[in-house]
Amino acid sequence: MEEGTSKSPSNCESTVDYGDADPFQWDTREDCQVRQILDRIADKWSLLVIALLENRRLRFTELRREIDGVSQRMLTVTLRSLERDGLVKRTVHPVVPPRVEYELTALGRTLHTTIQSLVTWTEEHQDEIAEARTAYDTREARATETAAS
């Protein structure tokens, strides 16, 4: 083991001293808890579930109907992971057939606020991003044409 490297797999601190400028906002190792949490909350299904559960409870079938393209299995995995992380609360009502509802926890609501900021940024800059994509695609097409001739 390298000097300065922690034996703890959940330790995410860098072993390199960058002074005041830290080029890494989080550790990129798979065993880093920060990375694991970011991987969970930043995947497209989690973001959509969190967005849909803002200020309301939804049943599994309602969530599935609202999220275009999600499979039953993927939605189940996503909801279980969000519940495990304390972001979503699952309530089973003792009726026949059982009724299960999902809602954001207090922690999940704080994350929703952050996600809403990201959505707002995206809405404000979508035209600039579209222009950048068009410019890039044009440059790439020209480069491909030049290389082919």
C-alpha positions in Angstrom: 0.0 0.0 0.0 1.3 3.4 -0.9 2.3 5.8 1.8 -0.5 8.1 2.8 -3.2 5.8 1.5 -5.9 4.9 3.9 -6.7 1.2 4.5 -10.3 2.2 4.9 -12.3 1.5 1.7 -14.7 4.3 2.5 -12.1 7.0 2.9 -12.3 9.4 0.0 -9.6 11.9 0.9 -7.0 12.4 -1.7 -3.5 11.2 -1.0 -2.0 14.0 -3.2 -1.5 17.5 -1.8 -2.9 20.1 -4.2 -2.5 23.0 -1.9 -5.5 25.3 -2.0 -6.7 24.2 -5.5 -8.4 20.9 -5.4 -9.0 19.6 -8.9 -11.3 16.9 -7.6 -14.6 17.7 -6.0 -15.1 14.1 -5.1 -13.0 11.0 -5.2 -13.3 8.9 -8.4 -12.6 5.6 -6.8 -15.6 3.2 -6.8 -15.4 2.5 -3.1 -15.9 6.2 -2.3 -19.2 6.9 -0.5 -19.5 10.3 -2.1 -19.2 8.8 -5.6 -21.6 6.0 -4.7 -24.2 8.6 -3.6 -23.6 10.8 -6.7 -24.0 7.7 -8.9 -27.3 6.9 -7.2 -28.9 10.3 -7.2 -27.6 11.4 -10.6 -28.9 8.6 -12.7 -31.8 9.5 -14.9 -34.4 7.3 -13.2 -33.7 8.6 -9.7 -33.8 12.2 -10.9 -37.2 11.6 -12.6 -38.6 9.8 -9.5 -37.5 12.5 -7.2 -38.9 15.2 -9.5 -42.3 13.4 -9.7 -42.6 12.9 -6.0 -42.4 16.6 -5.2 -45.2 17.4 -2.7 -47.2 14.2 -3.5 -47.4 10.5 -2.9 -47.6 8.2 -5.9 -48.3 4.5 -6.4 -45.9 2.3 -8.3 -48.2 2.1 -11.3 -48.6 5.9 -11.3 -44.8 6.4 -11.3 -44.3 3.9 -14.1 -47.0 5.5 -16.2 -45.4 8.9 -15.7 -41.8 7.8 -16.5 -41.5 7.1 -20.2 -39.3 4.2 -21.0 -38.6 2.8 -17.5 -39.1 -0.9 -17.0 -40.9 -2.4 -14.0 -37.6 -3.9 -12.9 -35.6 -0.7 -13.2 -38.3 1.3 -11.4 -38.3 -1.3 -8.6 -34.5 -1.2 -8.3 -34.5 2.6 -8.3 -37.2 2.9 -5.7 -35.5 0.4 -3.4 -32.2 2.2 -3.7 -33.8 5.6 -3.0 -35.6 4.1 0.0 -32.3 2.6 1.3 -30.6 6.0 1.0 -33.4 7.6 3.0 -34.7 9.7 0.2 -38.0 8.0 -0.5 -40.5 6.6 2.0 -42.5 3.5 1.1 -45.9 3.0 2.8 -47.8 -0.3 2.5 -51.5 0.0 3.2 -53.0 -3.2 4.7 -55.8 -3.6 2.1 -56.5 -6.3 -0.5 -54.8 -6.0 -2.9 -52.0 -4.2 -1.0 -51.6 -0.5 -1.9 -48.1 0.8 -1.8 -47.3 4.5 -2.0 -44.0 6.4 -2.4 -43.2 9.9 -1.2 -40.1 12.0 -0.6 -38.6 12.0 2.9 -37.4 15.3 4.5 -34.0 14.4 3.1 -35.4 13.7 -0.3 -37.1 17.1 -0.3 -33.8 18.8 0.3 -32.4 17.0 -2.7 -35.4 18.0 -4.8 -34.5 21.6 -4.2 -31.0 21.0 -5.6 -32.3 19.1 -8.6 -34.7 21.9 -9.3 -31.7 24.3 -9.5 -30.2 21.9 -12.1 -33.4 21.8 -14.1 -33.7 25.6 -14.0 -30.1 26.0 -15.2 -30.8 23.5 -18.0 -33.9 25.4 -19.1 -32.0 28.7 -19.1 -29.1 27.4 -21.2 -30.8 24.8 -23.5 -30.5 27.1 -26.5 -26.8 27.7 -25.9 -26.3 24.0 -25.6 -28.2 23.3 -28.8 -26.0 25.9 -30.6 -22.9 24.3 -29.2 -24.0 20.9 -30.3 -24.8 22.1 -33.8 -21.4 23.8 -34.1 -19.6 20.7 -32.9 -21.5 18.4 -35.3 -20.7 20.8 -38.2 -17.0 20.8 -37.2 -16.9 17.0 -37.0 -18.7 16.6 -40.3 -16.2 18.8 -42.0 -13.3 17.0 -40.4 -14.7 13.7 -41.5 -15.1 15.0 -45.1 -11.6 16.4 -45.1 -10.1 13.1 -43.8 -12.0 11.1 -46.5 -10.8 13.3 -49.4 
